[in-house]
Amino acid sequence: MFQFSSLTIILLLLAFYGGTYLLSLLIKKDKETTSGFMVAGHGVGFGMGAASMTATWIWAASFYAAATSGYKYGVSGPIHYGFWGALMILFIYPFGMRFRELAPDGHTLGELIHARHGSSSQLILAISNLMGSLISLMVNFTAAGALVSVLSPLSFQTGVMIAGIGVLSYTLTSGFRASVFTDFAQLVALMAIGIVIIPAVLFAMGGPQVMVDGLSNLTLEQQDFFSSEAFFQQGAPYFVAVLAYAIGNQTITQRLFAIDKTKIKQTFITATVGYAGIVIGLGMIGLMALTIGIEPLDGNMNNLIPQMVSTYLHPVFIALFFILVIGSLSSTADSDLSALSTIMMADVYGKNIAKGRVKPKTMMLVGRSTMIIATAAGLIFASFKLDILVMLVFVGALWGAIVFPVIASVFWNRVTNAAFTSAVIIGLLLFCVVRFELLPMTGFTALFFEILASVGAAVVIGLMVFGFLGRKIGMVAAAITLILMLIFATGFLRQYMVLLASLTAYGASTIVCIIVSLMGDEHFDFALINQRVGDYDKKAKASTSELS
């Protein structure tokens, strides 16, 4: 394998992060507002919005986990990773339109839930977002460390440190505004280099014929485009996980609140197509490695893509690839930092400490301090070198418990704070019971969880259909899915513990949310949300004028 010298890698990293930092200075304002720092003033246009959404969704996992999926599951692996991820970008926009309708001046989904239910439900959502964004940050820094350690004599820890400090340097200046602006440049580079790199690897290893000939070395399941093993082990769990990502991830909802509300639909449709094309192509590198019998370096799947590139490509292409991956993971890492800072600014400080009477300077200090602390935490967690694909599915499944309570809260006026809180907690607890097999998954115990999972599958399909086709058709789709699952999944789903756990989180939280809500007598007025969620700078000015 080819390796750069330590000096060359350091110069490439300095050039990338130095250039990105200079770009961020172009949009730096002498006096940054809290709204500008958190959501770029709610006015991000179509081009910038689509680029930012695509670049944020194409993160380290899109490279490493897509290749892992292709390597493990064969010809259908890249599709199971890229297609479902793309579908979830499309899925979120109809619900995003509802979020913006209820809270046009909002910054986080937590603010909306606080206005709807109060502090306990909002803090549950905020904590889950903080956990998810921290893990995402860790995953991206892990990818940087793996890349640097494979392509140079530098250590894994050195790569992690440089990436962390580099991302922090430019995000700290203008927050979300810097993230969106640099995303555009990073996506242009990512698309241009991706179009060159993927075919270059294919032809360097001998062309399409070598790959076709190598298919005979695969197992029958790996050769099958409709492999049941690939679907139940990778496709279905990932489908369920990214649905939760779409609702629970602040980096996504932050863009929903930032993009001009008249441009949300076309922005998310464009990002869907862009994501699918690039990520399915990246997954093909893992399939290429499988067909020619490449073994991952040190048995670590995270090394697969850098290993293939460094083995087969010219140093110039390897340098371009290096910039491509650093750009993609940086675009998501800066989004995670912006998301974390916004959650702490709006959900923790704005709603629970200042109780709405915020001081913009203090709020900005909270945001920037959060970025520094989060970067340090991400660097520490990255040293554990956890498997990226496993972390991705685990976090997404954890978020599954909040999906129905969140969506129900913005459409159904009967949902109570007690229903939201208890639904999420019970969903998470039952998820952990299944995921870690705290009870033996046999007999009536397994049947009980399969029934819950069947409800969860009905919820997933029902919500997706509801988002695009309305409530009645959504309920019909959910009912059909439930019947089919009860017939075919009981006695069968216990073989696929990751999928069973993920769907259990959906099913349990939905059942609890509905039952507890119907036990109460709440009839919420959704107009109150707009009154309770607003611009913190305007509120601060209003408070100052009242005092004077």
Secondary structure as a PSIPRED ss2 file (coil, helix, strand):
# PSIPRED VFORMAT (PSIPRED V4.0)

   1 M C   1.000  0.000  0.000
   2 F C   1.000  0.000  0.000
   3 Q C   1.000  0.000  0.000
   4 F C   1.000  0.000  0.000
   5 S C   1.000  0.000  0.000
   6 S H   0.000  1.000  0.000
   7 L H   0.000  1.000  0.000
   8 T H   0.000  1.000  0.000
   9 I H   0.000  1.000  0.000
  10 I H   0.000  1.000  0.000
  11 L H   0.000  1.000  0.000
  12 L H   0.000  1.000  0.000
  13 L H   0.000  1.000  0.000
  14 L H   0.000  1.000  0.000
  15 A H   0.000  1.000  0.000
  16 F H   0.000  1.000  0.000
  17 Y H   0.000  1.000  0.000
  18 G H   0.000  1.000  0.000
  19 G H   0.000  1.000  0.000
  20 T H   0.000  1.000  0.000
  21 Y H   0.000  1.000  0.000
  22 L H   0.000  1.000  0.000
  23 L H   0.000  1.000  0.000
  24 S H   0.000  1.000  0.000
  25 L H   0.000  1.000  0.000
  26 L H   0.000  1.000  0.000
  27 I C   1.000  0.000  0.000
  28 K C   1.000  0.000  0.000
  29 K C   1.000  0.000  0.000
  30 D C   1.000  0.000  0.000
  31 K C   1.000  0.000  0.000
  32 E C   1.000  0.000  0.000
  33 T C   1.000  0.000  0.000
  34 T H   0.000  1.000  0.000
  35 S H   0.000  1.000  0.000
  36 G H   0.000  1.000  0.000
  37 F H   0.000  1.000  0.000
  38 M H   0.000  1.000  0.000
  39 V H   0.000  1.000  0.000
  40 A H   0.000  1.000  0.000
  41 G H   0.000  1.000  0.000
  42 H H   0.000  1.000  0.000
  43 G C   1.000  0.000  0.000
  44 V E   0.000  0.000  1.000
  45 G C   1.000  0.000  0.000
  46 F H   0.000  1.000  0.000
  47 G H   0.000  1.000  0.000
  48 M H   0.000  1.000  0.000
  49 G H   0.000  1.000  0.000
  50 A H   0.000  1.000  0.000
  51 A H   0.000  1.000  0.000
  52 S H   0.000  1.000  0.000
  53 M H   0.000  1.000  0.000
  54 T H   0.000  1.000  0.000
  55 A H   0.000  1.000  0.000
  56 T H   0.000  1.000  0.000
  57 W H   0.000  1.000  0.000
  58 I C   1.000  0.000  0.000
  59 W C   1.000  0.000  0.000
  60 A H   0.000  1.000  0.000
  61 A H   0.000  1.000  0.000
  62 S H   0.000  1.000  0.000
  63 F H   0.000  1.000  0.000
  64 Y H   0.000  1.000  0.000
  65 A H   0.000  1.000  0.000
  66 A H   0.000  1.000  0.000
  67 A H   0.000  1.000  0.000
  68 T H   0.000  1.000  0.000
  69 S H   0.000  1.000  0.000
  70 G H   0.000  1.000  0.000
  71 Y H   0.000  1.000  0.000
  72 K H   0.000  1.000  0.000
  73 Y H   0.000  1.000  0.000
  74 G H   0.000  1.000  0.000
  75 V H   0.000  1.000  0.000
  76 S H   0.000  1.000  0.000
  77 G H   0.000  1.000  0.000
  78 P H   0.000  1.000  0.000
  79 I H   0.000  1.000  0.000
  80 H H   0.000  1.000  0.000
  81 Y H   0.000  1.000  0.000
  82 G H   0.000  1.000  0.000
  83 F H   0.000  1.000  0.000
  84 W H   0.000  1.000  0.000
  85 G H   0.000  1.000  0.000
  86 A H   0.000  1.000  0.000
  87 L H   0.000  1.000  0.000
  88 M H   0.000  1.000  0.000
  89 I H   0.000  1.000  0.000
  90 L H   0.000  1.000  0.000
  91 F H   0.000  1.000  0.000
  92 I H   0.000  1.000  0.000
  93 Y H   0.000  1.000  0.000
  94 P H   0.000  1.000  0.000
  95 F H   0.000  1.000  0.000
  96 G H   0.000  1.000  0.000
  97 M H   0.000  1.000  0.000
  98 R H   0.000  1.000  0.000
  99 F H   0.000  1.000  0.000
 100 R H   0.000  1.000  0.000
 101 E H   0.000  1.000  0.000
 102 L H   0.000  1.000  0.000
 103 A C   1.000  0.000  0.000
 104 P C   1.000  0.000  0.000
 105 D C   1.000  0.000  0.000
 106 G C   1.000  0.000  0.000
 107 H C   1.000  0.000  0.000
 108 T C   1.000  0.000  0.000
 109 L H   0.000  1.000  0.000
 110 G H   0.000  1.000  0.000
 111 E H   0.000  1.000  0.000
 112 L H   0.000  1.000  0.000
 113 I H   0.000  1.000  0.000
 114 H H   0.000  1.000  0.000
 115 A H   0.000  1.000  0.000
 116 R H   0.000  1.000  0.000
 117 H H   0.000  1.000  0.000
 118 G C   1.000  0.000  0.000
 119 S H   0.000  1.000  0.000
 120 S H   0.000  1.000  0.000
 121 S H   0.000  1.000  0.000
 122 Q H   0.000  1.000  0.000
 123 L H   0.000  1.000  0.000
 124 I H   0.000  1.000  0.000
 125 L H   0.000  1.000  0.000
 126 A H   0.000  1.000  0.000
 127 I H   0.000  1.000  0.000
 128 S H   0.000  1.000  0.000
 129 N H   0.000  1.000  0.000
 130 L H   0.000  1.000  0.000
 131 M H   0.000  1.000  0.000
 132 G H   0.000  1.000  0.000
 133 S H   0.000  1.000  0.000
 134 L H   0.000  1.000  0.000
 135 I H   0.000  1.000  0.000
 136 S H   0.000  1.000  0.000
 137 L H   0.000  1.000  0.000
 138 M H   0.000  1.000  0.000
 139 V H   0.000  1.000  0.000
 140 N H   0.000  1.000  0.000
 141 F H   0.000  1.000  0.000
 142 T H   0.000  1.000  0.000
 143 A H   0.000  1.000  0.000
 144 A H   0.000  1.000  0.000
 145 G H   0.000  1.000  0.000
 146 A H   0.000  1.000  0.000
 147 L H   0.000  1.000  0.000
 148 V H   0.000  1.000  0.000
 149 S H   0.000  1.000  0.000
 150 V H   0.000  1.000  0.000
 151 L H   0.000  1.000  0.000
 152 S C   1.000  0.000  0.000
 153 P C   1.000  0.000  0.000
 154 L C   1.000  0.000  0.000
 155 S C   1.000  0.000  0.000
 156 F H   0.000  1.000  0.000
 157 Q H   0.000  1.000  0.000
 158 T H   0.000  1.000  0.000
 159 G H   0.000  1.000  0.000
 160 V H   0.000  1.000  0.000
 161 M H   0.000  1.000  0.000
 162 I H   0.000  1.000  0.000
 163 A H   0.000  1.000  0.000
 164 G H   0.000  1.000  0.000
 165 I H   0.000  1.000  0.000
 166 G H   0.000  1.000  0.000
 167 V H   0.000  1.000  0.000
 168 L H   0.000  1.000  0.000
 169 S H   0.000  1.000  0.000
 170 Y H   0.000  1.000  0.000
 171 T H   0.000  1.000  0.000
 172 L H   0.000  1.000  0.000
 173 T H   0.000  1.000  0.000
 174 S H   0.000  1.000  0.000
 175 G C   1.000  0.000  0.000
 176 F H   0.000  1.000  0.000
 177 R H   0.000  1.000  0.000
 178 A H   0.000  1.000  0.000
 179 S H   0.000  1.000  0.000
 180 V H   0.000  1.000  0.000
 181 F H   0.000  1.000  0.000
 182 T H   0.000  1.000  0.000
 183 D H   0.000  1.000  0.000
 184 F H   0.000  1.000  0.000
 185 A H   0.000  1.000  0.000
 186 Q H   0.000  1.000  0.000
 187 L H   0.000  1.000  0.000
 188 V H   0.000  1.000  0.000
 189 A H   0.000  1.000  0.000
 190 L H   0.000  1.000  0.000
 191 M H   0.000  1.000  0.000
 192 A H   0.000  1.000  0.000
 193 I H   0.000  1.000  0.000
 194 G H   0.000  1.000  0.000
 195 I H   0.000  1.000  0.000
 196 V H   0.000  1.000  0.000
 197 I H   0.000  1.000  0.000
 198 I H   0.000  1.000  0.000
 199 P H   0.000  1.000  0.000
 200 A H   0.000  1.000  0.000
 201 V H   0.000  1.000  0.000
 202 L H   0.000  1.000  0.000
 203 F H   0.000  1.000  0.000
 204 A H   0.000  1.000  0.000
 205 M C   1.000  0.000  0.000
 206 G C   1.000  0.000  0.000
 207 G C   1.000  0.000  0.000
 208 P H   0.000  1.000  0.000
 209 Q H   0.000  1.000  0.000
 210 V H   0.000  1.000  0.000
 211 M H   0.000  1.000  0.000
 212 V H   0.000  1.000  0.000
 213 D H   0.000  1.000  0.000
 214 G H   0.000  1.000  0.000
 215 L H   0.000  1.000  0.000
 216 S H   0.000  1.000  0.000
 217 N H   0.000  1.000  0.000
 218 L C   1.000  0.000  0.000
 219 T C   1.000  0.000  0.000
 220 L H   0.000  1.000  0.000
 221 E H   0.000  1.000  0.000
 222 Q H   0.000  1.000  0.000
 223 Q H   0.000  1.000  0.000
 224 D C   1.000  0.000  0.000
 225 F C   1.000  0.000  0.000
 226 F C   1.000  0.000  0.000
 227 S C   1.000  0.000  0.000
 228 S H   0.000  1.000  0.000
 229 E H   0.000  1.000  0.000
 230 A H   0.000  1.000  0.000
 231 F H   0.000  1.000  0.000
 232 F H   0.000  1.000  0.000
 233 Q H   0.000  1.000  0.000
 234 Q H   0.000  1.000  0.000
 235 G H   0.000  1.000  0.000
 236 A H   0.000  1.000  0.000
 237 P H   0.000  1.000  0.000
 238 Y H   0.000  1.000  0.000
 239 F H   0.000  1.000  0.000
 240 V H   0.000  1.000  0.000
 241 A H   0.000  1.000  0.000
 242 V H   0.000  1.000  0.000
 243 L H   0.000  1.000  0.000
 244 A H   0.000  1.000  0.000
 245 Y H   0.000  1.000  0.000
 246 A H   0.000  1.000  0.000
 247 I H   0.000  1.000  0.000
 248 G H   0.000  1.000  0.000
 249 N C   1.000  0.000  0.000
 250 Q H   0.000  1.000  0.000
 251 T H   0.000  1.000  0.000
 252 I H   0.000  1.000  0.000
 253 T H   0.000  1.000  0.000
 254 Q H   0.000  1.000  0.000
 255 R H   0.000  1.000  0.000
 256 L H   0.000  1.000  0.000
 257 F H   0.000  1.000  0.000
 258 A H   0.000  1.000  0.000
 259 I E   0.000  0.000  1.000
 260 D C   1.000  0.000  0.000
 261 K H   0.000  1.000  0.000
 262 T H   0.000  1.000  0.000
 263 K H   0.000  1.000  0.000
 264 I H   0.000  1.000  0.000
 265 K H   0.000  1.000  0.000
 266 Q H   0.000  1.000  0.000
 267 T H   0.000  1.000  0.000
 268 F H   0.000  1.000  0.000
 269 I H   0.000  1.000  0.000
 270 T H   0.000  1.000  0.000
 271 A H   0.000  1.000  0.000
 272 T H   0.000  1.000  0.000
 273 V H   0.000  1.000  0.000
 274 G H   0.000  1.000  0.000
 275 Y H   0.000  1.000  0.000
 276 A H   0.000  1.000  0.000
 277 G H   0.000  1.000  0.000
 278 I H   0.000  1.000  0.000
 279 V H   0.000  1.000  0.000
 280 I H   0.000  1.000  0.000
 281 G H   0.000  1.000  0.000
 282 L H   0.000  1.000  0.000
 283 G H   0.000  1.000  0.000
 284 M H   0.000  1.000  0.000
 285 I H   0.000  1.000  0.000
 286 G H   0.000  1.000  0.000
 287 L H   0.000  1.000  0.000
 288 M H   0.000  1.000  0.000
 289 A H   0.000  1.000  0.000
 290 L H   0.000  1.000  0.000
 291 T H   0.000  1.000  0.000
 292 I C   1.000  0.000  0.000
 293 G C   1.000  0.000  0.000
 294 I C   1.000  0.000  0.000
 295 E C   1.000  0.000  0.000
 296 P C   1.000  0.000  0.000
 297 L H   0.000  1.000  0.000
 298 D H   0.000  1.000  0.000
 299 G H   0.000  1.000  0.000
 300 N C   1.000  0.000  0.000
 301 M H   0.000  1.000  0.000
 302 N H   0.000  1.000  0.000
 303 N H   0.000  1.000  0.000
 304 L H   0.000  1.000  0.000
 305 I H   0.000  1.000  0.000
 306 P H   0.000  1.000  0.000
 307 Q H   0.000  1.000  0.000
 308 M H   0.000  1.000  0.000
 309 V H   0.000  1.000  0.000
 310 S H   0.000  1.000  0.000
 311 T H   0.000  1.000  0.000
 312 Y H   0.000  1.000  0.000
 313 L C   1.000  0.000  0.000
 314 H C   1.000  0.000  0.000
 315 P H   0.000  1.000  0.000
 316 V H   0.000  1.000  0.000
 317 F H   0.000  1.000  0.000
 318 I H   0.000  1.000  0.000
 319 A H   0.000  1.000  0.000
 320 L H   0.000  1.000  0.000
 321 F H   0.000  1.000  0.000
 322 F H   0.000  1.000  0.000
 323 I H   0.000  1.000  0.000
 324 L H   0.000  1.000  0.000
 325 V H   0.000  1.000  0.000
 326 I H   0.000  1.000  0.000
 327 G H   0.000  1.000  0.000
 328 S H   0.000  1.000  0.000
 329 L H   0.000  1.000  0.000
 330 S H   0.000  1.000  0.000
 331 S H   0.000  1.000  0.000
 332 T H   0.000  1.000  0.000
 333 A H   0.000  1.000  0.000
 334 D H   0.000  1.000  0.000
 335 S H   0.000  1.000  0.000
 336 D H   0.000  1.000  0.000
 337 L H   0.000  1.000  0.000
 338 S H   0.000  1.000  0.000
 339 A H   0.000  1.000  0.000
 340 L H   0.000  1.000  0.000
 341 S H   0.000  1.000  0.000
 342 T H   0.000  1.000  0.000
 343 I H   0.000  1.000  0.000
 344 M H   0.000  1.000  0.000
 345 M H   0.000  1.000  0.000
 346 A H   0.000  1.000  0.000
 347 D H   0.000  1.000  0.000
 348 V H   0.000  1.000  0.000
 349 Y H   0.000  1.000  0.000
 350 G H   0.000  1.000  0.000
 351 K H   0.000  1.000  0.000
 352 N H   0.000  1.000  0.000
 353 I H   0.000  1.000  0.000
 354 A C   1.000  0.000  0.000
 355 K C   1.000  0.000  0.000
 356 G C   1.000  0.000  0.000
 357 R C   1.000  0.000  0.000
 358 V C   1.000  0.000  0.000
 359 K C   1.000  0.000  0.000
 360 P H   0.000  1.000  0.000
 361 K H   0.000  1.000  0.000
 362 T H   0.000  1.000  0.000
 363 M H   0.000  1.000  0.000
 364 M H   0.000  1.000  0.000
 365 L H   0.000  1.000  0.000
 366 V H   0.000  1.000  0.000
 367 G H   0.000  1.000  0.000
 368 R H   0.000  1.000  0.000
 369 S H   0.000  1.000  0.000
 370 T H   0.000  1.000  0.000
 371 M H   0.000  1.000  0.000
 372 I H   0.000  1.000  0.000
 373 I H   0.000  1.000  0.000
 374 A H   0.000  1.000  0.000
 375 T H   0.000  1.000  0.000
 376 A H   0.000  1.000  0.000
 377 A H   0.000  1.000  0.000
 378 G H   0.000  1.000  0.000
 379 L H   0.000  1.000  0.000
 380 I H   0.000  1.000  0.000
 381 F H   0.000  1.000  0.000
 382 A H   0.000  1.000  0.000
 383 S C   1.000  0.000  0.000
 384 F C   1.000  0.000  0.000
 385 K C   1.000  0.000  0.000
 386 L C   1.000  0.000  0.000
 387 D C   1.000  0.000  0.000
 388 I H   0.000  1.000  0.000
 389 L H   0.000  1.000  0.000
 390 V H   0.000  1.000  0.000
 391 M H   0.000  1.000  0.000
 392 L H   0.000  1.000  0.000
 393 V H   0.000  1.000  0.000
 394 F H   0.000  1.000  0.000
 395 V H   0.000  1.000  0.000
 396 G H   0.000  1.000  0.000
 397 A H   0.000  1.000  0.000
 398 L H   0.000  1.000  0.000
 399 W H   0.000  1.000  0.000
 400 G H   0.000  1.000  0.000
 401 A H   0.000  1.000  0.000
 402 I H   0.000  1.000  0.000
 403 V H   0.000  1.000  0.000
 404 F H   0.000  1.000  0.000
 405 P H   0.000  1.000  0.000
 406 V H   0.000  1.000  0.000
 407 I H   0.000  1.000  0.000
 408 A H   0.000  1.000  0.000
 409 S H   0.000  1.000  0.000
 410 V H   0.000  1.000  0.000
 411 F H   0.000  1.000  0.000
 412 W C   1.000  0.000  0.000
 413 N C   1.000  0.000  0.000
 414 R C   1.000  0.000  0.000
 415 V C   1.000  0.000  0.000
 416 T C   1.000  0.000  0.000
 417 N H   0.000  1.000  0.000
 418 A H   0.000  1.000  0.000
 419 A H   0.000  1.000  0.000
 420 F H   0.000  1.000  0.000
 421 T H   0.000  1.000  0.000
 422 S H   0.000  1.000  0.000
 423 A H   0.000  1.000  0.000
 424 V H   0.000  1.000  0.000
 425 I H   0.000  1.000  0.000
 426 I H   0.000  1.000  0.000
 427 G H   0.000  1.000  0.000
 428 L H   0.000  1.000  0.000
 429 L H   0.000  1.000  0.000
 430 L H   0.000  1.000  0.000
 431 F H   0.000  1.000  0.000
 432 C H   0.000  1.000  0.000
 433 V H   0.000  1.000  0.000
 434 V H   0.000  1.000  0.000
 435 R H   0.000  1.000  0.000
 436 F C   1.000  0.000  0.000
 437 E C   1.000  0.000  0.000
 438 L C   1.000  0.000  0.000
 439 L C   1.000  0.000  0.000
 440 P C   1.000  0.000  0.000
 441 M C   1.000  0.000  0.000
 442 T C   1.000  0.000  0.000
 443 G H   0.000  1.000  0.000
 444 F H   0.000  1.000  0.000
 445 T H   0.000  1.000  0.000
 446 A H   0.000  1.000  0.000
 447 L H   0.000  1.000  0.000
 448 F H   0.000  1.000  0.000
 449 F H   0.000  1.000  0.000
 450 E H   0.000  1.000  0.000
 451 I H   0.000  1.000  0.000
 452 L H   0.000  1.000  0.000
 453 A H   0.000  1.000  0.000
 454 S H   0.000  1.000  0.000
 455 V H   0.000  1.000  0.000
 456 G H   0.000  1.000  0.000
 457 A H   0.000  1.000  0.000
 458 A H   0.000  1.000  0.000
 459 V H   0.000  1.000  0.000
 460 V H   0.000  1.000  0.000
 461 I H   0.000  1.000  0.000
 462 G H   0.000  1.000  0.000
 463 L H   0.000  1.000  0.000
 464 M H   0.000  1.000  0.000
 465 V H   0.000  1.000  0.000
 466 F H   0.000  1.000  0.000
 467 G H   0.000  1.000  0.000
 468 F H   0.000  1.000  0.000
 469 L H   0.000  1.000  0.000
 470 G C   1.000  0.000  0.000
 471 R H   0.000  1.000  0.000
 472 K H   0.000  1.000  0.000
 473 I H   0.000  1.000  0.000
 474 G H   0.000  1.000  0.000
 475 M H   0.000  1.000  0.000
 476 V H   0.000  1.000  0.000
 477 A H   0.000  1.000  0.000
 478 A H   0.000  1.000  0.000
 479 A H   0.000  1.000  0.000
 480 I H   0.000  1.000  0.000
 481 T H   0.000  1.000  0.000
 482 L H   0.000  1.000  0.000
 483 I H   0.000  1.000  0.000
 484 L H   0.000  1.000  0.000
 485 M H   0.000  1.000  0.000
 486 L H   0.000  1.000  0.000
 487 I H   0.000  1.000  0.000
 488 F H   0.000  1.000  0.000
 489 A C   1.000  0.000  0.000
 490 T C   1.000  0.000  0.000
 491 G C   1.000  0.000  0.000
 492 F C   1.000  0.000  0.000
 493 L H   0.000  1.000  0.000
 494 R H   0.000  1.000  0.000
 495 Q H   0.000  1.000  0.000
 496 Y C   1.000  0.000  0.000
 497 M H   0.000  1.000  0.000
 498 V H   0.000  1.000  0.000
 499 L H   0.000  1.000  0.000
 500 L H   0.000  1.000  0.000
 501 A H   0.000  1.000  0.000
 502 S H   0.000  1.000  0.000
 503 L H   0.000  1.000  0.000
 504 T H   0.000  1.000  0.000
 505 A H   0.000  1.000  0.000
 506 Y H   0.000  1.000  0.000
 507 G H   0.000  1.000  0.000
 508 A H   0.000  1.000  0.000
 509 S H   0.000  1.000  0.000
 510 T H   0.000  1.000  0.000
 511 I H   0.000  1.000  0.000
 512 V H   0.000  1.000  0.000
 513 C H   0.000  1.000  0.000
 514 I H   0.000  1.000  0.000
 515 I H   0.000  1.000  0.000
 516 V H   0.000  1.000  0.000
 517 S H   0.000  1.000  0.000
 518 L H   0.000  1.000  0.000
 519 M H   0.000  1.000  0.000
 520 G C   1.000  0.000  0.000
 521 D C   1.000  0.000  0.000
 522 E C   1.000  0.000  0.000
 523 H C   1.000  0.000  0.000
 524 F C   1.000  0.000  0.000
 525 D C   1.000  0.000  0.000
 526 F C   1.000  0.000  0.000
 527 A H   0.000  1.000  0.000
 528 L H   0.000  1.000  0.000
 529 I H   0.000  1.000  0.000
 530 N H   0.000  1.000  0.000
 531 Q H   0.000  1.000  0.000
 532 R H   0.000  1.000  0.000
 533 V C   1.000  0.000  0.000
 534 G C   1.000  0.000  0.000
 535 D C   1.000  0.000  0.000
 536 Y H   0.000  1.000  0.000
 537 D H   0.000  1.000  0.000
 538 K H   0.000  1.000  0.000
 539 K H   0.000  1.000  0.000
 540 A H   0.000  1.000  0.000
 541 K H   0.000  1.000  0.000
 542 A H   0.000  1.000  0.000
 543 S H   0.000  1.000  0.000
 544 T H   0.000  1.000  0.000
 545 S H   0.000  1.000  0.000
 546 E H   0.000  1.000  0.000
 547 L H   0.000  1.000  0.000
 548 S C   1.000  0.000  0.000
